[in-house]
Amino acid sequence: MSVLIKNAHILTMDNDLTEYGCADILVQGSKISAIGLNLPHPQESDLHVIDARGKLAMPGLVNGHVHSPGNFVRGSLDNLPLEIFMLYEVPPFSKKPPDYRTNYIRTMLGNMEMLKLGITSVHDDAFYVPVPTHDAIDGLMQSYGDSGLRCVATIDQPNVPEYEKFPFLFDLLPESIREEMRSAALMSTSELLDLYQHLIQKWNHRYDGRLKAGVSISCPQRVKVDYFSALSDLSKQYDLPFDMHMLETKLQRVLGDVKYGKSLVRYANDLGFLDERVMVIHAIWVDDYDVDLMANAGCSVAHNPVCNLRLGSGVMNFRGLKDAGINICLGSDEACSDDSHNMWVVAKVAGLIQSITDPEYRNWPKAQEVLWALIRGGARAMRNEKTVGVLAPNYEADIILVDLNTLNFTPLNDIYRQLVYCETGSSVVLTMVAGQIVMENGKLLTVDEEAIKAEARELMIEYRKEMEKTWVAASRLEPYYREMYRRCAAWDVGMNRWVDSATNK
């Protein structure tokens, strides 16, 4: 079926930021066939014509960093530093692996939210507690297939004991807890690589290329070097995005000092694992040398400003990274550390948070830069930049329609500023992915939203019992983690990324 979108105000997001006041878009199959004034009607009996008068047609948003397994935990936890927050969310002693249906439903919750908000692509760094299984991977990927969303999904799985991931923790813990951590479920490099072969062989480029695999080490300090190396090889072999959380928190900066004698970025670079496929997630506590390494390697950076505020991680230096030539994308992170997947809110916070880090207002991000990161930056980090993120012939038809008759755009003064600072997602009236209309006028067309929500509530009855066990275990561990956090907060790392000082080097 072909789709003709007529009379739309069009924001193409091409390199010249071409804009049409009123024009048509012809979609044939999964791709855009033509854009222009008064496009002729194709002679097809099943042509679907959409009158988009008063609507803005633009590329769908890209959620550049998500952990979908957090979807069941939104609103569950207090604001806490990352390392303590994760105790309550990703327990080191868990013994029950996720099943197919649980992973399917909790992933689908996020998918439905994103499609209704005009998010057409997501980069999912999916973790599995305690370990991944074929069924759990298949449940997650099938959810993306059924929803209509475009995705890159990884297997984010540490394979070292808990106390090796942090500075000072081994000495702080009593031997009884260290022994529990040594006994916790860990997978070998060969076992994890077998799971990656399953992900790649079964799911990579499925659904006409809409689903793709990526690889992830979670963080460099969370995996064995041989596994790190093997994933780098997989990334090169299949041209897969490679996810690495690095220097999200000051504690991670201290870890680099005490464990490696260098930053985590320098550690990954010295191992030879930084390249253009790598997406560095967060990159808050980086120094100028780290920035140069990432820029020279061609890395992308995923900026998650709402999550960073929620967990007190600090403020990423947007201008410093962008001026170095680093591609920046935006992400919501988890639904329990952002508590939503609303990328319109993420974009607004990304544009505002820099204003309290630098008195030189000319360095603050412009709306066009934020919107570029939200769409083009995300597509590039997913290695989809040649097919997604632009409204132009031969690009994938990932298109959203935004109602310009809402209060968010009345009066219409500047389309870029109002998209970034006024829109909340409430004006999105249509979402199309790969030429398929997946949401129209608030209704999802690919899945039964009410049935999914009902099943999620039912699954939460047992899931909440597991969460309560996790919270009991976390409360036992928190005093040791708090002392570790306190020591790291006092450590001099030669920079500050918290807004509590006049200097933000």
VMD Tcl script that draws the C-alpha trace (Angstrom):
set ca {
  {0.00 0.00 0.00}
  {1.12 3.54 -0.75}
  {0.41 6.55 1.43}
  {0.12 10.13 0.24}
  {0.44 12.79 2.94}
  {-0.90 16.03 1.48}
  {-0.64 19.70 2.42}
  {1.76 19.23 5.34}
  {4.19 21.71 6.81}
  {7.36 19.60 6.43}
  {10.53 19.67 8.51}
  {12.96 17.39 6.66}
  {15.90 17.49 9.12}
  {18.30 17.14 6.18}
  {21.76 18.69 6.33}
  {20.37 22.04 5.16}
  {17.36 21.88 7.50}
  {15.10 22.20 4.47}
  {11.56 23.16 5.36}
  {8.37 23.23 3.27}
  {5.48 25.48 4.22}
  {3.00 23.23 2.44}
  {3.90 20.12 0.45}
  {3.17 16.42 -0.04}
  {5.01 13.22 0.88}
  {4.54 10.02 -1.11}
  {5.35 6.79 0.74}
  {5.64 3.56 -1.23}
  {6.37 0.40 0.69}
  {8.64 1.23 3.62}
  {10.32 4.23 2.00}
  {9.66 7.81 1.06}
  {9.30 8.00 -2.70}
  {8.89 11.74 -3.28}
  {8.41 15.09 -1.54}
  {7.11 18.16 -3.31}
  {4.25 20.47 -4.15}
  {1.09 18.90 -5.56}
  {2.55 15.45 -6.11}
  {0.55 13.45 -8.67}
  {-1.65 10.66 -7.33}
  {-0.27 7.17 -8.03}
  {-2.79 5.04 -9.88}
  {-3.25 2.50 -7.10}
  {-6.56 1.20 -5.79}
  {-5.26 0.94 -2.23}
  {-3.67 4.40 -2.06}
  {-4.24 5.90 1.40}
  {-4.49 9.69 1.32}
  {-3.98 11.76 4.49}
  {-4.90 15.43 4.48}
  {-2.23 16.93 6.76}
  {-3.32 20.55 6.46}
  {-2.43 22.29 9.73}
  {-0.05 19.47 10.65}
  {3.74 19.29 10.80}
  {5.36 16.25 9.18}
  {8.79 15.49 10.59}
  {11.05 12.48 11.18}
  {10.13 10.33 14.17}
  {12.11 10.86 17.36}
  {14.91 8.49 18.39}
  {15.28 7.31 21.97}
  {19.03 6.85 21.92}
  {19.37 4.93 25.19}
  {16.90 2.74 27.07}
  {17.00 -0.27 29.41}
  {13.59 -1.81 28.70}
  {13.65 -4.23 31.71}
  {13.13 -1.19 33.94}
  {9.64 -0.67 32.54}
  {7.91 -2.47 35.41}
  {9.66 -0.39 38.08}
  {8.67 3.18 37.15}
  {7.92 5.31 40.18}
  {9.18 2.62 42.58}
  {12.41 4.11 43.88}
  {13.60 7.29 45.55}
  {16.23 9.54 44.02}
  {19.49 7.79 44.85}
  {23.05 7.79 43.48}
  {23.42 5.28 40.66}
  {25.47 2.74 42.61}
  {22.93 2.62 45.44}
  {19.94 2.91 43.10}
  {21.09 -0.20 41.22}
  {21.11 -2.23 44.44}
  {17.34 -1.81 44.60}
  {16.82 -2.36 40.89}
  {19.47 -4.89 39.75}
  {20.09 -7.15 42.76}
  {23.47 -8.92 42.93}
  {21.91 -12.05 44.47}
  {18.87 -12.60 42.23}
  {18.21 -16.20 41.19}
  {15.08 -16.04 39.01}
  {15.71 -15.35 35.29}
  {13.07 -13.47 33.27}
  {10.69 -15.55 31.15}
  {9.49 -14.96 27.60}
  {6.13 -13.44 28.47}
  {7.37 -11.14 31.20}
  {10.03 -9.76 28.91}
  {7.50 -9.41 26.08}
  {4.95 -7.50 28.16}
  {7.32 -5.18 30.02}
  {9.09 -4.30 26.77}
  {5.74 -3.68 25.11}
  {4.74 -1.17 27.81}
  {7.64 1.05 26.78}
  {7.02 0.45 23.08}
  {3.41 1.60 23.36}
  {4.36 4.71 25.27}
  {7.05 5.65 22.77}
  {4.90 5.13 19.67}
  {2.12 7.30 21.12}
  {4.70 10.05 21.73}
  {6.08 9.95 18.17}
  {9.23 7.98 18.99}
  {9.91 5.65 16.07}
  {13.36 4.24 16.95}
  {14.89 3.01 20.21}
  {18.35 1.84 21.21}
  {17.72 -0.75 23.94}
  {20.67 -1.77 26.13}
  {18.66 -4.62 27.65}
  {19.93 -6.19 30.87}
  {18.88 -9.59 32.19}
  {18.76 -10.45 35.89}
  {20.35 -12.72 36.90}
  {21.29 -14.05 33.43}
  {19.92 -13.89 29.88}
  {18.19 -16.83 28.24}
  {17.06 -17.54 24.68}
  {13.42 -17.21 25.78}
  {13.96 -13.86 27.46}
  {15.81 -12.49 24.43}
  {13.09 -13.76 22.10}
  {10.33 -12.22 24.22}
  {12.01 -8.82 24.09}
  {12.70 -8.93 20.36}
  {9.26 -10.25 19.44}
  {7.76 -7.35 21.35}
  {9.63 -4.93 19.10}
  {8.59 -6.91 16.06}
  {4.90 -6.87 16.99}
  {4.74 -3.24 18.09}
  {6.12 -1.81 14.85}
  {8.91 0.14 16.57}
  {12.38 0.26 15.02}
  {15.09 -0.92 17.42}
  {18.66 -1.86 18.13}
  {18.83 -4.25 21.11}
  {21.85 -5.57 22.98}
  {22.57 -8.01 25.81}
  {23.89 -5.92 28.71}
  {25.38 -8.60 30.98}
  {28.31 -8.21 33.40}
  {30.45 -11.28 34.00}
  {32.62 -10.36 37.00}
  {31.69 -10.53 40.71}
  {29.87 -7.52 42.11}
  {32.72 -6.24 44.28}
  {35.07 -6.01 41.28}
  {32.89 -3.32 39.70}
  {33.51 -0.70 42.37}
  {36.37 1.01 44.23}
  {36.95 0.19 47.92}
  {33.98 -2.21 48.09}
  {35.96 -5.44 48.55}
  {37.61 -4.12 51.70}
  {34.38 -2.65 53.05}
  {32.33 -5.84 52.76}
  {32.43 -8.61 55.35}
  {33.70 -11.94 54.04}
  {30.24 -13.50 54.30}
  {28.83 -11.03 51.76}
  {31.88 -11.34 49.51}
  {31.25 -15.09 49.42}
  {27.62 -14.53 48.45}
  {28.79 -12.32 45.59}
  {31.30 -14.92 44.44}
  {28.50 -17.51 44.41}
  {26.05 -15.36 42.40}
  {25.17 -16.44 38.88}
  {27.78 -15.41 36.31}
  {28.10 -16.53 32.72}
  {31.35 -17.37 31.00}
  {32.53 -15.53 27.92}
  {31.71 -18.52 25.72}
  {28.18 -18.80 27.15}
  {27.51 -15.12 26.56}
  {28.88 -15.28 23.03}
  {26.54 -18.20 22.30}
  {23.65 -15.97 23.36}
  {24.90 -13.23 21.06}
  {25.01 -15.68 18.18}
  {21.37 -16.47 18.93}
  {20.45 -12.77 18.97}
  {22.34 -12.02 15.77}
  {21.36 -15.09 13.76}
  {17.66 -15.02 14.73}
  {16.92 -11.31 15.04}
  {19.48 -9.09 13.31}
  {17.89 -7.35 10.28}
  {14.54 -9.08 10.87}
  {11.23 -7.43 9.97}
  {12.72 -5.98 6.78}
  {15.66 -4.54 8.69}
  {13.57 -2.80 11.36}
  {15.11 -4.93 14.13}
  {18.86 -4.95 14.62}
  {21.30 -6.38 17.13}
  {23.93 -4.42 18.99}
  {26.55 -5.45 21.52}
  {27.15 -4.16 25.04}
  {29.68 -4.58 27.81}
  {27.52 -2.55 30.20}
  {30.70 -0.90 31.59}
  {34.37 -1.78 31.01}
  {34.88 -2.62 34.69}
  {31.92 -5.01 34.69}
  {33.31 -7.53 32.20}
  {36.36 -9.69 31.65}
  {38.83 -8.43 29.08}
  {38.42 -11.47 26.84}
  {34.67 -10.81 26.64}
  {35.28 -7.11 25.97}
  {37.61 -8.10 23.12}
  {35.20 -10.66 21.69}
  {32.35 -8.14 21.60}
  {34.58 -5.61 19.86}
  {35.28 -8.27 17.23}
  {31.55 -9.02 16.85}
  {30.82 -5.33 16.45}
  {33.33 -5.08 13.62}
  {32.29 -8.36 11.98}
  {28.60 -7.48 11.73}
  {28.86 -3.66 11.87}
  {26.92 -3.53 15.15}
  {26.59 -0.58 17.53}
  {28.70 -1.15 20.66}
  {27.29 0.21 23.93}
  {29.60 1.23 26.79}
  {28.52 3.09 29.93}
  {31.54 5.17 30.84}
  {32.09 7.87 33.44}
  {28.45 8.27 34.32}
  {29.32 9.07 37.94}
  {32.18 10.47 39.96}
  {32.55 7.05 41.56}
  {33.39 5.63 38.14}
  {36.05 8.31 37.74}
  {37.54 7.27 41.08}
  {37.36 3.61 40.06}
  {39.50 4.37 37.03}
  {42.07 6.08 39.24}
  {42.35 3.29 41.81}
  {41.87 0.19 39.61}
  {43.44 1.11 36.28}
  {45.45 4.25 36.98}
  {43.55 5.92 34.12}
  {40.02 6.90 33.14}
  {37.66 4.25 31.79}
  {37.70 5.97 28.40}
  {41.49 5.79 28.29}
  {41.36 2.17 29.48}
  {38.99 1.20 26.63}
  {41.10 3.13 24.13}
  {44.36 1.55 25.29}
  {42.79 -1.87 24.77}
  {42.01 -0.81 21.18}
  {38.23 -0.96 21.57}
  {37.14 2.62 20.76}
  {35.89 3.16 17.22}
  {33.03 4.69 15.24}
  {30.60 1.92 16.28}
  {30.97 2.74 19.97}
  {28.29 4.66 21.82}
  {29.63 5.99 25.10}
  {26.67 6.29 27.45}
  {26.58 9.34 29.76}
  {30.22 10.61 29.50}
  {29.71 13.07 32.35}
  {32.97 12.79 34.29}
  {35.23 12.97 31.22}
  {38.24 15.24 30.90}
  {39.60 16.94 27.80}
  {41.87 14.00 27.00}
  {38.91 11.60 27.15}
  {36.96 13.88 24.84}
  {39.80 13.93 22.32}
  {40.04 10.13 22.41}
  {36.32 9.72 21.77}
  {36.34 12.33 19.02}
  {39.35 10.84 17.25}
  {37.76 7.38 17.38}
  {34.47 8.67 15.97}
  {32.41 7.58 18.99}
  {28.88 8.77 19.69}
  {27.72 9.82 23.16}
  {24.26 9.16 24.61}
  {23.14 12.07 26.78}
  {20.47 11.22 29.36}
  {19.86 14.49 31.21}
  {16.67 13.57 33.11}
  {18.16 10.32 34.41}
  {21.36 12.16 35.32}
  {19.36 14.60 37.42}
  {17.26 11.86 39.03}
  {20.40 9.97 40.16}
  {22.53 13.02 40.95}
  {25.17 11.89 38.47}
  {26.10 15.37 37.26}
  {25.80 17.44 34.09}
  {27.42 16.38 30.83}
  {29.44 19.05 29.02}
  {27.26 19.28 25.89}
  {29.18 22.14 24.28}
  {32.60 20.62 24.92}
  {31.65 17.32 23.33}
  {29.85 18.88 20.38}
  {32.65 21.32 19.64}
  {35.06 18.38 19.59}
  {32.97 16.88 16.77}
  {31.38 14.09 18.81}
  {27.95 12.90 17.70}
  {25.46 13.35 20.56}
  {22.15 11.55 20.84}
  {19.51 11.79 23.56}
  {18.06 9.02 25.70}
  {15.50 8.54 28.44}
  {17.45 5.69 30.06}
  {15.21 3.50 32.21}
  {11.58 3.99 33.06}
  {12.64 3.82 36.70}
  {15.44 6.40 36.52}
  {13.57 8.79 34.23}
  {10.13 7.33 35.04}
  {8.96 7.81 31.47}
  {10.21 7.51 27.91}
  {9.07 11.00 26.96}
  {11.79 12.26 24.66}
  {10.14 15.66 24.33}
  {10.82 16.19 28.04}
  {14.36 14.84 27.63}
  {14.99 17.32 24.81}
  {13.71 20.24 26.87}
  {15.89 19.34 29.86}
  {18.90 18.84 27.56}
  {18.39 22.35 26.27}
  {17.96 23.90 29.71}
  {20.40 22.13 32.04}
  {23.49 23.63 30.39}
  {22.31 27.11 31.33}
  {23.35 26.61 34.95}
  {26.83 25.29 34.14}
  {28.32 28.13 32.14}
  {27.73 31.90 32.41}
  {28.74 32.26 28.76}
  {25.28 32.06 27.25}
  {26.64 31.73 23.72}
  {27.70 28.20 24.68}
  {24.20 27.11 25.63}
  {22.61 24.68 23.15}
  {20.37 26.10 20.46}
  {17.02 24.45 19.78}
  {18.21 23.23 16.37}
  {21.16 21.45 18.01}
  {18.92 19.73 20.53}
  {16.46 18.61 17.86}
  {19.35 17.37 15.72}
  {20.62 15.25 18.64}
  {17.08 13.98 19.23}
  {16.71 12.72 15.65}
  {19.86 12.66 13.54}
  {22.23 11.99 16.44}
  {20.19 9.00 17.53}
  {19.99 7.58 14.02}
  {23.76 7.82 13.64}
  {24.46 6.14 16.98}
  {22.20 3.26 15.88}
  {24.18 3.10 12.60}
  {21.00 3.99 10.73}
  {22.11 7.43 9.56}
  {21.86 6.55 5.85}
  {18.27 5.35 6.09}
  {16.56 7.01 9.08}
  {16.16 10.51 10.50}
  {15.55 12.53 7.32}
  {12.44 13.09 5.26}
  {13.82 12.62 1.76}
  {13.40 10.15 -1.12}
  {14.87 6.68 -0.43}
  {14.86 7.17 3.35}
  {12.71 4.93 5.53}
  {9.25 6.40 6.08}
  {9.55 6.96 9.82}
  {7.26 9.97 9.96}
  {5.18 11.67 12.62}
  {2.43 14.26 12.24}
  {2.22 16.99 14.88}
  {-0.94 19.09 15.19}
  {0.03 22.75 14.89}
  {-3.43 23.83 16.10}
  {-2.64 22.91 19.72}
  {-1.77 25.46 22.37}
  {1.86 24.33 22.17}
  {2.13 25.95 18.73}
  {-0.33 28.82 19.08}
  {0.90 31.24 17.92}
  {3.58 29.59 15.79}
  {6.68 31.74 16.28}
  {9.64 29.37 15.80}
  {9.11 25.72 14.93}
  {12.41 24.51 16.40}
  {12.09 26.29 19.74}
  {8.47 25.25 20.12}
  {9.21 21.62 19.34}
  {11.97 21.57 21.96}
  {10.51 23.81 24.67}
  {6.72 23.73 24.20}
  {5.79 20.29 22.90}
  {5.14 17.42 25.35}
  {4.03 14.72 22.93}
  {0.38 15.67 23.30}
  {0.27 17.15 19.78}
  {1.43 13.96 18.02}
  {-1.55 12.63 16.06}
  {0.08 10.04 13.79}
  {3.15 7.81 13.96}
  {4.43 5.88 10.96}
  {7.35 3.44 11.02}
  {8.74 1.91 7.81}
  {5.67 3.08 5.93}
  {3.20 1.49 8.37}
  {0.83 3.69 10.38}
  {1.24 2.35 13.91}
  {-0.59 5.08 15.88}
  {-3.30 7.45 14.82}
  {-5.26 9.91 16.98}
  {-3.99 8.35 20.18}
  {-4.89 4.76 19.22}
  {-2.26 2.09 18.66}
  {-2.96 0.05 15.53}
  {-0.49 -2.81 16.00}
  {-1.34 -4.12 19.49}
  {-4.22 -4.21 21.94}
  {-3.13 -1.58 24.45}
  {-5.78 -2.39 27.05}
  {-5.03 -6.12 26.99}
  {-1.29 -5.47 27.39}
  {-1.85 -3.14 30.35}
  {-4.18 -5.65 32.00}
  {-1.62 -8.42 31.63}
  {1.12 -6.16 32.98}
  {-0.91 -5.53 36.13}
  {-1.43 -9.27 36.57}
  {2.27 -10.05 36.09}
  {3.16 -7.39 38.65}
  {1.53 -9.39 41.43}
  {4.38 -11.93 41.40}
  {6.96 -9.47 40.12}
  {6.35 -7.19 43.10}
  {7.13 -10.06 45.46}
  {10.54 -10.43 43.79}
  {11.08 -6.68 44.05}
  {10.34 -6.77 47.77}
  {12.97 -9.49 48.24}
  {15.40 -7.30 46.31}
  {14.71 -4.31 48.55}
  {15.36 -6.37 51.69}
  {18.70 -7.54 50.30}
  {19.56 -4.00 49.16}
  {18.89 -2.51 52.58}
  {21.39 -5.00 54.03}
  {24.05 -3.92 51.54}
  {23.37 -0.18 51.44}
  {25.54 0.82 54.47}
  {28.65 -0.56 52.75}
  {27.77 1.07 49.43}
  {27.03 4.34 51.19}
  {30.51 4.36 52.73}
  {32.00 3.61 49.31}
  {29.98 6.45 47.81}
  {31.02 8.82 50.60}
  {34.72 8.10 50.03}
  {34.40 8.66 46.28}
  {32.45 11.90 46.73}
  {35.38 13.26 48.78}
  {38.03 12.10 46.29}
  {39.73 14.83 44.25}
  {39.40 13.95 40.55}
  {40.45 17.36 39.26}
  {37.04 18.36 37.94}
  {33.47 18.98 39.01}
  {30.27 18.00 37.23}
  {27.84 18.81 40.03}
  {26.24 22.24 40.07}
  {27.51 23.08 43.55}
  {30.61 25.00 42.66}
  {31.55 28.10 40.72}
  {33.97 26.01 38.68}
  {32.87 23.38 36.18}
  {36.10 22.54 34.43}
}
mol new
graphics top color blue
foreach p $ca { graphics top sphere $p radius 0.5 }
foreach p [lrange $ca 0 end-1] q [lrange $ca 1 end] { graphics top cylinder $p $q radius 0.2 }
display resetview
